[in-house]
Amino acid sequence: MVKDLVKYYGKLKALDSISFTISKGEIFGLIGPNGAGKTTTLRIIATLLKPTSGKVIVAGYDVVKEPDKVRRIISYLPEEAGAYRNLSGQEYLNFMARLYAKSKKDAEEMVEDAIKIAGLGNRIDDKIKTYSKGMKRRLLVARTLMVKPMLAILDEPTAGLDVVHALHVRKIIKEYARKYGVTILASSHNMLEVEYMCDRIALIHKGKIIDEGKPQELKKKYGAQNLEEVFEIAVKRGSA
């Protein structure tokens, strides 16, 4: 639950009293242009930033008062995440699994899942520094999901990827959420991507939520062919 969230950077108001709720097992998309406030919102939910005011509750835990408890049940993928260049993909996943797993068996299962999610084939044994951007992103998405978090926070999960890699990542996110009941909060400025992937979305513009709902319902409400048109019309109505 995000309630009346406000964030100032000096005199700049990055978030202006935004509120939304995500249901368990739902894929929720926060969409808007660059600079709209998406990443700031995600960083607050991930306990990396403190809000100026307002409240965020994740599975009953307050992100400001109980950040350690929140971190145990979430997994966060930043837009510009990196990995250890001199490790192989397999070695990197083994290392990360040991940080999260309660037993050797759990770690092995996590890595097995991650290898399937990444879909890198034999390249999983190559050093990460030899990977393309798309391959790195697939590995990082796999690392984020393999721990089966209660909430996975994905900031622009397909940023900079070509069509093939982007399709793979979208498909995996959707399938994984359904299979394991993982709740997913994803940000994107790619409206078509969100329309395919998300159960519900919130449109964010200049730090404000201007509308929220299921993609099909919003398209019907605004008489639009796609979410890009929905966003354009919603912004015009909001500024009228």
Backbone bond lengths (Angstrom), bond angles and torsions (degrees), N, CA, C in turn:
res aa  C-N    CA-C-N  psi(-1)  N-CA   C-N-CA  omega(-1)  CA-C   N-CA-C  phi
1 M - - - 1.454 - - 1.524 109.75 -
2 V 1.296 116.25 127.09 1.458 122.75 174.76 1.531 106.56 -113.29
3 K 1.319 116.99 122.99 1.465 120.90 -173.90 1.524 111.36 -130.62
4 D 1.331 115.66 117.31 1.472 122.78 173.86 1.535 112.24 51.24
5 L 1.323 116.12 46.73 1.457 121.40 -174.95 1.531 111.15 -78.35
6 V 1.326 115.32 126.11 1.463 122.40 179.07 1.526 108.09 -126.59
7 K 1.341 115.94 136.94 1.458 120.14 175.55 1.517 109.58 -140.70
8 Y 1.327 115.08 124.27 1.465 122.24 174.49 1.524 109.39 -106.86
9 Y 1.329 115.47 139.49 1.460 122.02 165.34 1.526 105.20 -112.00
10 G 1.330 116.85 97.04 1.458 119.21 -171.57 1.520 109.45 64.48
11 K 1.322 116.89 -121.49 1.463 120.69 178.26 1.523 112.81 -92.67
12 L 1.344 116.41 -6.98 1.465 120.63 -179.19 1.524 110.59 -81.57
13 K 1.319 116.11 124.23 1.463 121.15 178.71 1.534 108.03 -91.64
14 A 1.341 116.51 99.61 1.462 121.29 -176.34 1.527 111.96 -79.28
15 L 1.334 116.67 -33.85 1.468 121.70 177.72 1.518 108.80 -128.53
16 D 1.329 115.59 133.54 1.460 121.09 -172.51 1.528 110.42 -121.45
17 S 1.343 115.82 79.32 1.477 122.68 175.62 1.525 112.69 56.56
18 I 1.333 116.84 53.98 1.463 118.61 179.97 1.526 110.71 -87.93
19 S 1.328 115.34 146.36 1.463 122.40 -179.98 1.521 109.51 -141.82
20 F 1.323 116.42 137.99 1.461 121.88 170.10 1.521 108.79 -165.12
21 T 1.317 115.72 159.83 1.462 122.37 179.57 1.520 108.81 -127.90
22 I 1.324 116.47 139.78 1.457 122.08 178.28 1.522 108.45 -115.69
23 S 1.319 116.81 131.35 1.460 121.60 179.01 1.522 110.75 -82.54
24 K 1.323 116.02 155.28 1.454 121.49 178.85 1.529 110.37 -60.87
25 G 1.336 116.98 133.14 1.455 122.33 178.53 1.514 114.97 79.28
26 E 1.324 117.02 5.72 1.463 121.97 -177.34 1.527 110.87 -91.89
27 I 1.325 116.02 148.92 1.463 121.31 169.24 1.522 106.43 -102.33
28 F 1.323 114.91 112.65 1.467 121.47 -174.25 1.522 108.50 -113.91
29 G 1.310 116.27 130.12 1.455 121.16 -178.34 1.514 112.44 -108.83
30 L 1.309 116.07 131.85 1.466 122.35 173.70 1.518 105.93 -106.42
31 I 1.324 116.96 109.97 1.461 119.14 -171.49 1.529 111.99 -122.18
32 G 1.317 112.93 146.43 1.447 120.17 -179.91 1.514 109.15 169.02
33 P 1.321 117.75 170.97 1.469 121.25 -178.81 1.521 111.37 -70.48
34 N 1.328 116.29 168.70 1.459 121.00 174.79 1.528 109.50 -58.91
35 G 1.323 116.63 136.44 1.457 121.18 -179.45 1.514 114.72 86.97
36 A 1.343 116.49 5.50 1.475 119.51 -177.49 1.523 112.74 -78.77
37 G 1.333 116.86 -19.74 1.466 120.10 -178.32 1.515 113.85 117.79
38 K 1.328 117.27 6.29 1.469 120.98 -176.84 1.531 111.85 -63.34
39 T 1.325 115.99 -53.48 1.466 119.97 -175.96 1.523 111.22 -65.45
40 T 1.320 117.86 -38.48 1.469 120.62 177.08 1.519 110.49 -59.28
41 T 1.331 116.74 -44.13 1.464 121.43 178.73 1.520 110.81 -60.50
42 L 1.324 116.66 -47.38 1.460 120.59 -178.42 1.524 112.05 -64.61
43 R 1.311 117.01 -38.38 1.473 119.90 179.77 1.519 111.83 -67.11
44 I 1.326 116.83 -34.56 1.466 119.89 176.05 1.527 110.08 -66.70
45 I 1.335 116.79 -45.62 1.463 120.62 179.57 1.535 110.60 -62.84
46 A 1.337 116.36 -34.24 1.467 121.29 -179.53 1.531 112.42 -82.25
47 T 1.318 117.95 5.28 1.476 126.11 177.00 1.534 112.94 71.53
48 L 1.315 118.15 17.46 1.460 121.20 -179.23 1.523 112.55 -90.25
49 L 1.323 116.51 -20.34 1.460 122.66 176.77 1.526 108.64 -129.79
50 K 1.314 116.29 148.40 1.457 119.69 173.72 1.525 109.16 -99.03
51 P 1.326 117.23 136.64 1.470 119.07 178.28 1.518 110.63 -73.22
52 T 1.323 116.11 157.42 1.458 121.00 173.21 1.528 109.47 -71.53
53 S 1.319 115.28 -40.55 1.468 121.41 174.26 1.526 108.58 -158.61
54 G 1.321 115.54 172.74 1.466 120.36 -177.39 1.512 111.06 97.26
55 K 1.322 115.30 -178.11 1.463 120.10 -173.82 1.516 110.68 -140.32
56 V 1.346 115.36 143.27 1.466 122.03 172.00 1.525 107.97 -129.99
57 I 1.323 115.76 125.17 1.463 122.33 178.87 1.522 108.25 -118.94
58 V 1.336 116.83 125.89 1.468 122.15 176.71 1.524 107.94 -118.35
59 A 1.316 116.17 113.82 1.476 122.25 -179.82 1.537 111.49 50.90
60 G 1.312 116.01 40.73 1.463 121.04 177.37 1.518 115.11 89.34
61 Y 1.325 117.83 -5.74 1.464 121.52 -178.15 1.525 111.51 -104.49
62 D 1.314 115.72 135.55 1.464 122.59 177.56 1.528 108.75 -81.59
63 V 1.342 116.78 125.93 1.474 119.64 -174.65 1.525 113.07 -67.51
64 V 1.337 117.53 -21.94 1.468 120.81 178.34 1.526 110.99 -89.01
65 K 1.313 116.94 -44.11 1.465 120.88 -175.98 1.529 113.18 -83.13
66 E 1.340 116.79 -28.19 1.474 120.90 -176.25 1.528 112.23 -131.50
67 P 1.339 117.83 52.41 1.466 120.11 -175.03 1.526 114.53 -60.84
68 D 1.343 117.60 -36.08 1.466 120.06 -179.27 1.529 111.72 -63.34
69 K 1.323 116.12 -39.15 1.465 120.07 179.21 1.525 110.91 -68.55
70 V 1.338 116.41 -36.59 1.462 120.75 177.82 1.525 110.16 -64.94
71 R 1.328 116.44 -43.89 1.469 120.47 -177.04 1.519 112.46 -62.60
72 R 1.321 117.29 -26.69 1.468 120.31 -179.70 1.525 112.47 -72.18
73 I 1.323 117.57 -19.03 1.468 119.35 -173.92 1.539 113.07 -117.13
74 I 1.337 116.23 3.66 1.462 119.14 178.13 1.522 110.49 -118.76
75 S 1.320 114.78 164.51 1.454 121.87 170.54 1.523 106.28 -138.61
76 Y 1.342 116.18 134.55 1.466 120.65 -171.17 1.521 110.79 -123.70
77 L 1.324 115.66 130.14 1.465 121.67 175.49 1.523 109.07 -116.02
78 P 1.340 117.76 104.14 1.467 120.06 177.31 1.531 110.98 -68.72
79 E 1.322 115.55 161.60 1.467 119.48 178.80 1.524 110.92 -63.45
80 E 1.325 117.29 -38.48 1.463 120.73 -177.19 1.526 111.49 -109.09
81 A 1.320 116.84 43.78 1.466 120.72 179.90 1.520 110.78 -68.51
82 G 1.326 115.68 150.77 1.458 120.49 177.28 1.514 110.89 -125.44
83 A 1.339 115.53 174.02 1.458 121.49 177.41 1.524 107.92 -138.49
84 Y 1.315 116.14 167.80 1.464 120.86 -178.04 1.524 110.38 -73.08
85 R 1.310 115.61 109.10 1.463 122.14 -170.62 1.524 114.26 -60.42
86 N 1.312 116.75 -33.55 1.458 119.28 -174.07 1.524 114.34 -91.03
87 L 1.334 116.28 1.91 1.462 120.63 172.65 1.522 108.83 -94.16
88 S 1.310 116.21 155.02 1.462 119.20 169.97 1.519 107.97 -77.24
89 G 1.322 117.15 164.79 1.458 120.40 176.90 1.516 111.60 -56.44
90 Q 1.331 116.44 -43.07 1.467 122.13 179.07 1.537 110.96 -62.72
91 E 1.321 116.61 -45.21 1.470 120.51 -179.57 1.526 110.95 -63.44
92 Y 1.321 116.16 -39.74 1.467 120.50 179.01 1.530 110.80 -63.06
93 L 1.320 116.75 -44.92 1.466 120.24 179.43 1.525 111.14 -65.61
94 N 1.322 117.30 -39.47 1.468 120.79 177.03 1.525 110.44 -60.46
95 F 1.331 115.77 -44.24 1.465 121.07 -179.31 1.524 110.89 -62.34
96 M 1.331 116.66 -47.90 1.463 120.41 -178.45 1.525 111.84 -66.85
97 A 1.329 117.06 -37.35 1.469 120.90 -180.00 1.527 110.97 -62.84
98 R 1.333 116.74 -37.75 1.472 119.67 -179.51 1.530 111.57 -66.04
99 L 1.328 117.12 -25.76 1.465 120.50 178.17 1.525 112.16 -71.98
100 Y 1.328 116.27 -28.83 1.465 120.99 -173.84 1.524 113.80 -105.55
101 A 1.314 117.78 -30.73 1.467 121.27 -171.20 1.524 112.32 -73.79
102 K 1.321 115.55 148.60 1.464 121.68 178.21 1.520 111.81 -88.87
103 S 1.325 117.04 -16.34 1.458 120.95 -179.55 1.524 109.19 -150.73
104 K 1.331 115.73 167.92 1.462 121.07 178.17 1.524 110.57 -62.05
105 K 1.326 115.48 -39.00 1.465 120.35 179.82 1.529 110.89 -63.75
106 D 1.343 116.21 -43.36 1.468 120.52 178.26 1.531 110.51 -60.21
107 A 1.339 115.72 -42.27 1.459 120.20 -179.96 1.524 110.95 -62.97
108 E 1.309 117.18 -42.73 1.466 121.69 179.85 1.532 110.83 -63.26
109 E 1.337 116.22 -39.97 1.467 120.63 178.91 1.521 111.21 -67.48
110 M 1.332 116.26 -39.39 1.467 120.20 177.21 1.521 110.93 -60.22
111 V 1.320 116.11 -47.19 1.465 120.54 -177.96 1.522 110.19 -65.23
112 E 1.318 116.52 -40.36 1.467 120.33 177.91 1.524 110.95 -60.05
113 D 1.322 115.77 -43.80 1.473 120.89 177.17 1.530 110.53 -62.16
114 A 1.334 115.07 -46.27 1.461 120.37 -176.34 1.522 111.96 -62.40
115 I 1.319 116.93 -39.25 1.466 120.52 178.93 1.525 110.46 -62.47
116 K 1.325 116.26 -40.14 1.468 120.18 177.28 1.524 111.05 -66.22
117 I 1.328 115.95 -42.32 1.465 120.34 -178.86 1.528 110.52 -63.60
118 A 1.330 116.29 -46.04 1.462 120.68 -176.86 1.519 111.99 -65.31
119 G 1.330 116.96 -36.07 1.465 120.78 177.80 1.520 113.49 59.82
120 L 1.321 116.86 39.11 1.471 120.63 -177.05 1.529 113.51 -94.61
121 G 1.327 116.76 -2.05 1.462 119.79 177.88 1.522 111.56 60.42
122 N 1.325 116.99 -139.04 1.466 121.99 -178.43 1.528 113.03 -66.77
123 R 1.333 116.90 -18.22 1.476 119.84 -179.16 1.532 111.84 -68.31
124 I 1.331 117.85 -11.38 1.462 120.95 178.02 1.526 110.97 -61.43
125 D 1.348 117.20 -22.25 1.468 121.59 -179.69 1.525 112.96 -92.28
126 D 1.331 116.95 -2.33 1.465 120.81 178.41 1.526 110.37 -87.71
127 K 1.321 116.10 157.84 1.462 120.12 179.42 1.535 110.43 -67.53
128 I 1.308 115.38 143.32 1.464 121.33 -176.44 1.526 111.46 -61.84
129 K 1.322 117.43 -29.42 1.468 119.62 179.88 1.524 112.90 -64.86
130 T 1.342 116.91 -13.98 1.465 120.36 177.74 1.528 111.94 -93.76
131 Y 1.341 117.15 -2.76 1.469 121.14 -176.43 1.531 111.23 -79.76
132 S 1.313 115.13 149.91 1.460 120.49 168.99 1.533 108.41 -75.06
133 K 1.328 116.01 169.61 1.468 119.71 178.30 1.527 111.01 -60.13
134 G 1.331 116.41 -39.46 1.458 120.60 179.60 1.515 112.15 -63.69
135 M 1.318 116.82 -41.28 1.461 121.25 179.12 1.520 111.34 -65.79
136 K 1.335 117.27 -40.76 1.465 121.20 177.92 1.531 110.29 -62.57
137 R 1.325 114.98 -42.64 1.471 118.16 -177.91 1.523 110.71 -65.16
138 R 1.324 117.18 -39.37 1.461 120.83 177.46 1.529 110.84 -62.49
139 L 1.318 115.89 -40.49 1.470 120.49 177.81 1.525 110.92 -63.67
140 L 1.326 116.10 -41.99 1.465 120.71 -177.87 1.532 112.08 -70.95
141 V 1.318 116.93 -36.47 1.471 120.17 174.29 1.528 109.13 -63.01
142 A 1.330 116.36 -41.73 1.461 121.15 178.30 1.526 110.87 -61.62
143 R 1.332 116.40 -43.33 1.472 120.66 177.80 1.524 111.37 -61.11
144 T 1.335 116.67 -39.42 1.458 121.40 -178.47 1.522 111.97 -67.19
145 L 1.336 116.61 -40.20 1.461 121.06 -174.52 1.526 113.90 -87.05
146 M 1.325 117.82 -24.29 1.473 119.98 -171.45 1.530 113.07 -63.29
147 V 1.339 116.78 -23.48 1.471 119.95 -178.09 1.527 111.89 -81.67
148 K 1.345 116.05 -1.66 1.469 122.33 -178.85 1.532 110.90 49.02
149 P 1.325 116.80 60.75 1.465 120.16 -178.26 1.522 111.25 -70.00
150 M 1.303 115.67 160.25 1.468 119.02 173.46 1.529 109.40 -68.06
151 L 1.346 115.45 -34.87 1.464 121.63 177.35 1.523 109.19 -137.01
152 A 1.328 116.67 122.84 1.464 121.91 173.30 1.522 108.10 -102.93
153 I 1.335 115.91 125.94 1.459 122.12 -178.85 1.517 108.07 -108.95
154 L 1.322 116.60 115.67 1.465 121.55 -173.57 1.525 109.92 -119.84
155 D 1.315 116.29 112.20 1.466 121.24 -179.34 1.523 108.86 -93.60
156 E 1.322 116.62 110.63 1.471 122.85 -178.84 1.537 110.54 48.54
157 P 1.347 117.49 63.93 1.475 120.18 -172.10 1.520 115.22 -60.00
158 T 1.336 118.59 -24.43 1.465 119.71 -179.33 1.529 112.22 -113.75
159 A 1.340 116.54 22.65 1.471 120.37 -177.50 1.525 111.23 -56.89
160 G 1.320 116.14 126.45 1.452 122.10 175.01 1.512 116.17 75.32
161 L 1.325 117.51 8.16 1.455 120.16 -177.56 1.528 111.58 -90.17
162 D 1.333 115.76 150.27 1.462 119.22 174.42 1.523 108.91 -75.32
163 V 1.316 116.57 175.61 1.465 121.62 -173.45 1.521 111.88 -59.47
164 V 1.335 117.40 -44.06 1.464 121.51 -176.42 1.528 111.08 -63.44
165 H 1.337 116.64 -49.41 1.463 120.11 -179.30 1.534 110.76 -66.47
166 A 1.331 117.23 -39.39 1.466 120.77 -179.58 1.524 111.23 -63.49
167 L 1.322 116.82 -43.37 1.465 120.46 178.28 1.522 111.10 -61.21
168 H 1.334 116.44 -41.92 1.464 120.73 179.39 1.525 110.34 -60.85
169 V 1.329 116.94 -47.67 1.456 120.78 -177.18 1.523 111.30 -63.94
170 R 1.323 117.39 -44.63 1.481 120.44 178.93 1.521 111.50 -59.83
171 K 1.302 115.70 -45.84 1.467 121.11 -178.56 1.526 110.75 -62.26
172 I 1.323 116.41 -44.07 1.462 121.19 -179.05 1.533 110.96 -63.87
173 I 1.321 116.77 -44.31 1.467 120.53 179.92 1.525 110.46 -58.96
174 K 1.305 116.00 -46.65 1.463 121.05 -178.67 1.529 111.48 -64.53
175 E 1.325 116.61 -45.86 1.465 121.08 -178.99 1.528 110.90 -65.93
176 Y 1.316 117.42 -41.45 1.463 121.51 -177.15 1.522 111.24 -66.57
177 A 1.318 116.52 -41.17 1.468 120.33 178.68 1.521 110.65 -61.51
178 R 1.322 116.39 -42.21 1.464 120.78 -179.62 1.533 111.40 -68.54
179 K 1.311 116.24 -42.51 1.464 121.09 -175.66 1.517 112.75 -66.97
180 Y 1.339 117.14 -42.49 1.455 120.78 -173.31 1.527 114.27 -109.88
181 G 1.313 117.50 -0.45 1.450 120.01 179.49 1.513 113.55 68.39
182 V 1.344 116.27 26.24 1.461 120.93 178.94 1.530 109.63 -76.48
183 T 1.312 116.64 130.90 1.462 121.38 174.99 1.521 108.40 -80.44
184 I 1.323 116.08 134.58 1.461 119.85 -176.24 1.522 110.78 -126.98
185 L 1.329 114.70 130.24 1.462 121.93 171.46 1.521 106.77 -113.79
186 A 1.319 116.37 116.18 1.469 120.77 -177.71 1.517 110.01 -122.52
187 S 1.315 116.52 137.35 1.458 120.38 173.04 1.517 108.76 -103.48
188 S 1.319 116.21 150.14 1.461 119.65 177.21 1.521 109.74 -165.49
189 H 1.338 115.01 150.29 1.459 118.71 169.04 1.527 109.21 -101.95
190 N 1.353 116.18 -0.01 1.459 122.50 178.85 1.530 108.82 -89.96
191 M 1.313 116.58 98.08 1.469 121.57 -174.21 1.534 112.22 -64.11
192 L 1.332 117.04 -37.80 1.463 119.97 -177.97 1.519 110.51 -68.24
193 E 1.319 116.69 -36.71 1.457 121.60 176.89 1.528 110.74 -61.07
194 V 1.301 115.83 -46.74 1.458 121.40 -178.28 1.523 111.14 -64.84
195 E 1.316 115.57 -38.65 1.464 120.17 179.75 1.520 110.98 -60.80
196 Y 1.320 116.92 -37.76 1.469 121.33 179.10 1.521 111.39 -73.19
197 M 1.310 117.16 -38.85 1.459 121.70 -166.12 1.531 115.09 -93.43
198 C 1.324 117.55 -32.53 1.469 120.11 -165.67 1.522 114.38 -99.51
199 D 1.339 114.05 146.72 1.470 121.09 174.32 1.528 110.09 -77.78
200 R 1.322 115.36 -44.34 1.465 121.30 177.04 1.518 108.72 -138.18
201 I 1.328 114.89 159.08 1.462 119.81 179.90 1.523 110.27 -139.19
202 A 1.328 114.46 158.13 1.465 121.36 169.46 1.520 106.92 -123.87
203 L 1.313 116.19 133.16 1.464 121.88 177.57 1.522 108.37 -90.99
204 I 1.329 116.71 123.54 1.457 120.22 -179.30 1.531 109.71 -118.07
205 H 1.329 114.98 133.06 1.463 121.03 -177.44 1.518 108.69 -145.18
206 K 1.327 115.76 122.75 1.468 122.17 -179.47 1.526 111.93 52.15
207 G 1.335 114.99 43.34 1.450 120.80 175.44 1.510 116.12 78.83
208 K 1.335 117.38 6.71 1.460 121.28 -179.88 1.527 110.93 -121.67
209 I 1.330 116.61 143.79 1.462 121.12 171.36 1.522 106.80 -81.73
210 I 1.323 117.02 118.55 1.466 119.45 -176.86 1.524 112.92 -99.89
211 D 1.338 117.28 -15.82 1.469 120.40 171.57 1.517 108.34 -171.54
212 E 1.332 115.15 166.22 1.460 120.88 -175.96 1.523 108.99 -155.13
213 G 1.330 117.38 144.85 1.450 120.35 176.99 1.522 112.11 159.81
214 K 1.325 115.93 -173.78 1.454 120.81 176.30 1.530 108.64 -76.16
215 P 1.333 117.61 144.64 1.471 119.41 -178.23 1.527 114.07 -51.89
216 Q 1.330 117.40 -45.88 1.460 120.12 -178.59 1.522 111.89 -64.74
217 E 1.334 115.79 -38.90 1.468 120.00 179.69 1.531 111.07 -65.62
218 L 1.324 116.16 -40.20 1.462 119.64 179.76 1.521 111.70 -67.96
219 K 1.329 116.69 -38.94 1.469 119.58 177.66 1.532 110.26 -63.06
220 K 1.322 116.34 -40.19 1.464 120.60 178.15 1.529 110.69 -67.34
221 K 1.319 116.79 -43.02 1.463 121.86 -178.62 1.523 111.85 -59.09
222 Y 1.342 116.39 -40.36 1.464 120.80 -175.88 1.531 113.09 -99.14
223 G 1.338 116.62 1.59 1.457 119.98 -179.11 1.518 111.74 60.52
224 A 1.338 116.28 40.26 1.463 121.99 -173.89 1.517 111.63 -109.74
225 Q 1.324 115.49 155.60 1.468 121.32 179.11 1.533 111.53 -83.09
226 N 1.323 116.87 -28.92 1.461 120.81 -178.09 1.528 109.20 -152.82
227 L 1.334 115.69 176.59 1.461 120.08 -175.80 1.521 113.20 -71.66
228 E 1.310 117.62 -23.97 1.458 119.57 175.64 1.524 109.95 -62.97
229 E 1.332 115.68 -42.11 1.470 120.08 177.35 1.527 110.56 -67.92
230 V 1.342 115.97 -39.56 1.466 120.34 177.69 1.524 109.88 -56.74
231 F 1.329 116.25 -48.40 1.458 120.88 -177.73 1.522 111.28 -62.72
232 E 1.324 116.27 -43.99 1.462 121.20 -179.24 1.529 111.39 -61.10
233 I 1.323 116.27 -45.59 1.474 120.89 -178.86 1.531 110.38 -67.81
234 A 1.339 116.12 -42.09 1.481 120.48 -178.85 1.533 110.62 -62.65
235 V 1.321 117.56 -40.52 1.465 121.25 178.89 1.525 110.54 -65.02
236 K 1.349 116.67 -43.45 1.456 120.30 179.53 1.521 111.79 -63.21
237 R 1.338 116.34 -41.17 1.472 119.23 179.01 1.516 111.18 -66.98
238 G 1.323 116.00 -36.80 1.461 120.30 -179.02 1.505 113.22 -68.90
239 S 1.344 116.15 -28.00 1.466 119.92 -178.28 1.525 112.30 -97.14
240 A 1.332 115.80 -2.84 1.474 119.43 -177.71 1.526 111.56 -73.91
